[in-house]
Amino acid sequence: MKSIKIAICLVVPIALSGCFENRRSTDKLCAENPVLQCERLNVGDGQCRLPRTDLIWHKYDALKDPSISNKIKQHTLTREYRRCLELASQIQTIDQTELKQKRVNALVNAADDMERLVEELKQNRTPESLYFLWSQEGDHQARREFLQMEGQPELETAQMQYALATFYITRDREKTLKLLNHALELSEPDNVNVEVLKSLASTYHGAGDRERAYIWAMVGKEFNVPIASESELALMYGFDQDKFERLDLIAEKVTDALEEGQYTPHTIPDSLK
């Protein structure tokens, strides 16, 4: 229902109650929390309403919990908002001065906010902040510090094992597979990273292990990862029907294990030929 309401908001006038209530509640949030500095955004402008609203509400959440992960999410939301503004600032408006200037000002402010968040993250040399600085800002010192933490308890999370795997994916295939599998071992049942599933499928495919590549593609499908059609899969892998059915059963077993938080690499038999 939420996605339907959003779709309606995009195509019909703002007077519809659901859209109006959402806008009004955000306006109220801004009025009651001046610290959010909503005036630095293009409020009152129909352009970029959704990313702007997401950013405002997350900033409110971050006030209550100024964690590293919330700072990183705020940076991500600000970047998405800024991208929208870059397009919106090129749109011709009826009022060529006031509205366009508001968008330009908001664009500049978003860039300043992103820079400020990066500086704040540089003060916290945690694995999460180091990975962000390395992967998003190209900070080589942050990458060195992050890699030096390998094997330490701080990296024993699903998120950080996947982050570590992204470094080795073009350097050491076996290590990459080990890290990806370990990331799934550490995953919470309600928070499985589908990027790990996609990486396992592509890495096994690149290694010529068609059986495991197929299994992980089918596991990904259960977690809503788009895959090829059945006819395309048949052409791609070329297994006989009995083998497809056997691998499908293994994929179901892996999916069940992930959903129950019981996955280990031994969930998949050593021999699949």
Secondary structure, DSSP 8 states (H G I E B T S, - for coil): -HHHHHHHHHHS-TTSHHHHHHHHHHHHHHHH-GGG-GGGS-TT-STTHHHHHHHHHHHHHHHH---HHHHHHHHHHHHHHHHHHHHHTTS--SSTTHHHHHHHHHHHHHHHHHHHHHHHHHT---HHHHHHHHHHH--HHHHHHHHHTTTSGGG-SHHHHHHHHHHHTTT-HHHHHHHHHHHHHT--TT---HHHHHHHHHHHHHTT-HHHHHHHHHHHHHTT-----HHHHHHHH---HHHHHHHHHHHHHHHHHHHTT---GGGS-S---
